[in-house]
Amino acid sequence: MPSFINLIGYPLKHSLSPYFQQVALDYYHLNVCYQKREVDAEELKTAIFSLRDGQHLGANVTVPYKEAVIPLLDSVDELATLLGAVNTIVRRGDILVGYNTDIYGFAESLKTQGSFVVRSKRAIVLGAGGSARAVSFALVRERISSLLIANRTMDRAVLLVGELRRYAMQIGLEAEIDVLPWRALDSERVLADRQIIVNCTPLGMKYSAEEGQSPLAGNVIPRDILVYDLVYNPYPSPLLRMSEEAGANILGGLSMLVYQGAASFKLWTGKEAPVDLMYDEAKGMLMEEKGQEIER
């Protein structure tokens, strides 16, 4: 009888996780099925409780439930507590344990795919939501020297900066951590002394209300800076396309998605994830979707 790993969220129509996670499970010939489980808010408690069934290894949790699942679990690890969000649940006997692999996913993709060393660098993060929290805490953990947070809603950026400053003090890091007004992104001078910009907003995301948009204009993007856009569909995103034309280095969000998924895979199975295989599958599914749209 097979075991199961669920992907819990809403909506899940365009998620790539089932494809690359199933490839990894099949690589080890595990009798485990990774399946989507779209649930509305009223069904969430039941969906999480069902993971206690002996047939379940656990789950991934995606928007909009990364925070809402925490009270439904028995314990939560240090990073998930720090971020106030869980993206991975592991069943250990009768106990459900929550983890967050987003920090690892970002840091590992930046190092492996971006060949970028964070220590003593200067960064700008665009956004102050869940993804921006993971990215910003990862940058502080990796000893960034200067971090500016720009968000369209200033209050959220101020709150995040306060948390990041407190965390920096806890780990003994002396760094400039501050808010950058969104309108300041129109200035080339503001970006000129940075080595990395990370877009954590949905601007440019396919199937969203902001499809086709970019948080930055091409004429303000410095040459040789690394522009990392967490938007992975389409690839390249509007921001990455303009950044490449400006002479910047670019990195898309698919690598973070795969590396955070690889960390989840190891938590469920105890086995090292076949990252290259997972990445190839995810990339292939994106290309297949693009091809189908061209045919239509």
ZASE-101235 format. One record per residue (C-alpha): x, y, z. Coordinates in pm, whole numbers, padded with zeros to 5 digits, always signed. Each point is the difference from the previous one (the first is absolute). Layout:
XYZ
...
***
This chain:
+00000+00000+00000
+00147+00340-00098
+00077+00284+00237
-00093+00360-00073
+00142+00351+00020
-00250+00280-00051
+00040+00347-00141
-00247+00216+00193
-00103+00343-00124
-00240+00190-00220
+00014+00032-00296
+00244-00268-00117
-00074-00023-00372
+00342+00118-00119
+00223-00148+00270
+00315-00177-00121
+00071-00175+00330
-00196-00321-00078
+00208-00056-00313
+00350+00039+00141
-00080-00160+00337
-00148-00308-00166
+00310-00034-00220
+00215+00001+00315
-00218-00260+00173
+00005-00222-00309
+00379+00035-00024
+00027-00191+00328
-00283-00239-00100
-00202+00112+00301
-00364-00104+00005
-00106+00355+00080
-00243+00222-00188
+00036+00379+00015
-00344+00150-00058
-00168+00339-00009
-00269+00071+00257
-00179+00327-00065
-00190+00098+00313
-00196+00307+00101
+00046+00159+00342
-00283-00199+00156
+00160-00329-00106
+00353+00080+00119
-00032-00145+00352
-00136-00328-00139
+00271-00016-00266
+00277+00041+00257
-00155-00249+00242
-00013-00260-00278
+00382+00011-00020
+00009-00190+00330
-00118-00306-00194
+00278-00258-00026
-00006+00015-00379
+00121+00360-00006
+00365+00107+00022
-00096+00365+00023
-00075+00295-00226
+00113+00317-00165
-00201+00309+00088
-00029+00295-00234
-00199+00321-00021
-00217+00101+00171
+00049-00244+00290
+00367+00022+00106
-00090+00194+00315
-00344-00148+00063
+00132-00358+00039
+00227+00080+00295
-00265-00035+00276
-00104-00334-00153
+00344-00159+00049
+00162-00159+00305
+00334+00180-00034
+00179+00243-00230
+00374+00023-00065
+00221+00304+00062
-00003+00146-00352
-00375-00040-00041
-00046+00173+00335
+00232+00280-00109
-00195+00056-00322
-00342-00069+00148
-00069-00230-00295
+00009-00374-00076
+00043-00141-00349
+00080-00362+00093
-00175-00238+00239
+00154-00331+00104
-00189-00274+00180
+00213-00166+00267
-00215-00273+00153
-00308+00179+00130
+00171+00339+00000
-00014+00266-00273
+00309+00220-00017
+00015+00322-00201
+00309+00123-00185
+00089+00284-00235
+00243-00083-00280
-00034+00333-00185
+00307+00155+00167
+00211-00300-00100
-00151-00001-00350
+00092+00363-00062
+00348-00016+00153
+00091-00322-00181
-00128+00116-00337
+00185+00329+00036
+00326-00180+00076
-00036-00290-00246
-00185+00153-00295
+00097+00366+00048
+00363-00052+00110
-00061+00285+00244
+00155+00040+00346
-00221+00212+00227
+00249+00091+00275
+00081+00374+00007
-00212+00075-00308
-00270+00267-00043
-00352-00104-00097
-00348+00130-00077
-00305-00221+00053
-00322+00093-00177
-00305-00100+00200
-00080-00067+00367
-00227-00305-00016
+00074-00363+00080
+00260-00056-00272
+00174+00326+00082
+00018-00101+00366
+00174-00327-00089
+00241+00173-00238
+00079+00283+00243
+00064-00228+00297
+00219-00218-00223
+00207+00302-00101
+00043+00106+00363
+00095-00357+00101
+00263+00006-00276
+00147+00326+00143
-00111+00263-00251
+00152+00343+00073
-00288+00214-00126
-00362-00091-00068
-00272+00235-00121
-00365-00110-00013
-00227+00166-00256
-00371-00074+00007
-00302+00167-00154
-00160+00007+00347
+00249+00181+00221
-00141-00128+00332
+00078-00363-00087
+00357+00090-00091
+00044+00184+00331
-00122-00303+00196
+00232-00236-00186
+00299+00230+00048
-00068+00006+00375
+00000-00380+00017
+00316-00025-00209
+00184+00249+00221
-00092-00196+00313
+00115-00324-00162
+00328+00160-00112
+00065+00104+00361
-00069-00355+00119
+00262-00146-00233
+00252+00280+00060
-00019+00151-00347
+00067+00369-00049
-00175+00088-00324
-00195+00285-00154
-00362-00119-00019
-00250+00261-00107
-00311+00085-00201
+00031+00130-00356
-00302+00196-00129
-00149-00173-00305
+00023+00318-00207
+00378+00004+00056
+00028-00299-00234
-00032+00245-00288
+00347+00134+00083
+00304-00160-00161
+00216+00144+00278
-00184-00201+00268
+00079-00328-00173
+00354+00083-00107
+00175-00109+00321
-00182-00335+00031
+00127-00343-00101
-00338-00179+00004
-00369+00082-00042
-00260-00263+00087
-00358+00037-00123
-00242-00168+00240
-00312+00169-00138
-00242-00167-00245
+00065+00271-00260
+00043-00178-00333
-00144-00333+00115
-00192-00198-00257
-00374-00042+00063
+00006+00290+00248
-00161+00343-00024
+00355+00140-00035
+00114-00222-00288
+00232+00184-00238
+00106+00260+00257
+00341+00067+00157
+00090+00165+00332
+00299+00174-00163
+00056+00193-00320
+00280-00128-00220
+00189+00330+00001
+00066-00008+00378
+00143-00354+00017
+00380+00006+00042
+00231-00214-00211
+00145-00310+00171
-00244+00008+00295
-00178-00329+00074
-00377+00029-00049
-00181-00294+00160
-00371-00020-00079
-00202-00251+00202
-00256+00008-00280
+00077-00321-00194
-00287-00001-00245
+00052+00140-00257
+00373-00038-00045
+00153+00238-00059
-00235+00230+00187
-00041+00359-00124
+00246+00113+00269
+00262-00259-00096
-00038+00075-00369
+00067+00371+00058
+00282-00077+00245
+00179-00220-00252
-00032+00273-00264
+00155+00243+00251
+00304-00227+00046
-00096-00138+00342
+00034-00361+00111
-00335-00174+00046
-00148-00287+00200
-00359-00123-00005
-00209-00136+00284
-00018-00358-00129
+00327-00085+00175
-00133+00113+00341
-00319-00201-00057
+00200-00315-00074
+00251+00040+00284
-00268+00062+00262
-00179-00306-00139
+00321-00202+00022
+00033+00089+00369
-00362-00109+00056
+00068-00327-00181
+00286-00082+00237
-00216+00077+00304
-00269-00244-00118
+00223-00281-00127
+00339+00038+00169
+00160-00022-00345
+00205+00253-00194
-00217+00157-00267
+00103-00047-00366
+00007+00377-00053
+00115-00002-00362
-00277-00241-00095
-00258+00210+00184
+00121+00321-00163
-00005-00152-00348
-00356-00124+00053
-00122+00338+00127
+00169+00183-00286
-00140-00249-00250
-00354+00053+00127
+00036+00377-00038
+00126-00042-00356
-00283-00242-00080
-00257+00248+00127
+00160+00276-00207
-00008-00222-00308
-00366-00083+00048
-00087+00368+00018
+00190+00071-00322
-00193-00281-00173
-00332+00142+00119
***
